[in-house]
Amino acid sequence: MIAYRSVDASGSAAATRVADYRVFRVVHEADPVDLARMYGQVPDRGADGRPTTAWLLSIHGPHGPPRRTVWRDGFVAPAPLFRDATGRLIATEALAARVARAGLEDIVFQNVVSEASLRGLSFRAAP
């Protein structure tokens, strides 16, 4: 996916203002979740009406215990930061570690594949 955004050129020369420059950001997309091994799969329909499968991160009640998110075997992230099929931004472990080493304390990474994620929100600990 490529997202475009207008550039504020109000303080620039006339030739620059009329050029209508845009900033773009490429966001890689991938589908890392293995629905076949996840608990809580339900039949659904996509926005286009086609049959699809929706999944729930956890199911409460008599239906069974919640399951952690399971990645597909052999999944390789297309980039350090990418969107999954549901639109969530996912960071690789390497990116999360790099951000932590840089000392950026106002960014938090949720760990959706840990056993602790079954009991509530689980965040990646700083190194």
C-alpha positions in Angstrom: 0.0 0.0 0.0 1.2 3.5 -0.8 -0.1 6.4 1.2 0.1 9.9 -0.3 0.0 13.2 1.7 0.1 16.8 0.5 3.2 18.9 1.4 2.6 22.2 3.0 4.5 24.5 0.7 2.9 27.7 1.8 6.2 29.3 2.8 7.9 28.2 -0.5 8.4 30.0 -3.8 5.5 30.2 -6.2 7.0 27.6 -8.6 7.2 25.1 -5.7 3.7 25.9 -4.4 2.1 25.1 -7.8 4.1 21.9 -8.3 1.7 20.2 -5.8 4.4 18.0 -4.2 3.3 14.9 -2.3 5.0 12.9 0.4 4.5 9.2 0.1 5.0 6.3 2.4 5.2 2.7 1.3 3.6 0.3 3.9 4.3 -3.4 3.2 1.4 -5.8 3.8 1.6 -9.4 4.8 -0.7 -12.0 6.4 1.4 -13.7 9.2 -1.4 -15.3 11.2 -2.0 -19.0 10.9 -5.8 -19.1 11.2 -5.9 -22.9 11.0 -3.9 -23.1 14.2 -5.8 -20.3 16.0 -8.7 -20.8 18.3 -11.8 -18.7 17.6 -12.1 -19.0 13.8 -15.5 -18.0 12.5 -16.9 -17.8 9.0 -17.3 -14.2 7.9 -17.7 -12.0 4.8 -15.2 -9.4 3.7 -16.1 -5.8 2.7 -16.5 -7.1 -0.9 -19.0 -9.8 0.2 -16.7 -12.7 -0.4 -16.5 -15.5 2.1 -13.6 -15.2 4.5 -12.5 -16.3 8.0 -12.5 -13.9 10.9 -10.6 -14.8 14.1 -10.8 -13.6 17.6 -7.6 -13.2 19.7 -9.4 -14.7 22.7 -12.7 -16.4 23.5 -14.3 -16.2 26.9 -16.8 -18.6 28.4 -17.4 -22.3 27.9 -16.1 -22.3 24.3 -12.5 -23.0 25.5 -9.4 -21.2 26.6 -8.0 -18.3 24.6 -5.1 -19.0 22.4 -2.1 -16.8 21.7 -1.5 -15.5 18.1 0.3 -18.1 16.0 2.4 -17.1 13.0 2.5 -19.2 9.9 5.4 -21.7 9.7 8.3 -20.1 7.8 6.8 -16.6 7.8 9.3 -13.9 7.0 8.3 -10.3 7.5 8.5 -8.3 4.2 9.9 -5.3 6.1 10.8 -4.3 9.7 7.3 -2.6 10.0 4.3 -3.9 8.1 0.5 -4.2 8.2 -1.3 -7.5 8.7 -4.6 -8.5 7.0 -6.6 -6.7 9.7 -4.7 -3.4 9.4 -2.6 -3.8 12.6 1.0 -2.4 12.3 3.4 -5.1 13.2 7.1 -4.6 14.0 9.8 -7.3 13.9 11.8 -8.1 17.0 14.8 -6.5 15.4 13.0 -3.2 14.9 11.6 -3.3 18.5 15.1 -3.9 19.9 16.5 -1.1 17.8 13.9 1.4 19.0 14.5 0.4 22.6 18.3 0.8 22.2 17.7 4.2 20.7 16.1 5.2 24.0 12.6 6.0 22.6 10.6 5.5 25.8 7.2 6.7 24.5 6.8 3.8 22.0 5.5 0.5 23.3 5.4 -2.8 21.5 2.6 -5.3 22.3 3.6 -8.9 22.3 0.7 -10.9 20.8 2.5 -14.2 20.5 3.5 -14.7 24.1 1.8 -16.9 26.6 1.2 -13.8 28.8 -1.0 -12.4 26.0 -3.6 -15.0 27.1 -4.2 -13.2 30.4 -4.2 -9.6 29.1 -2.1 -7.1 27.3 1.5 -8.2 27.1 4.2 -5.7 26.1 7.8 -6.3 25.0 10.3 -5.6 27.7 13.1 -3.2 27.1 16.5 -4.8 26.8 
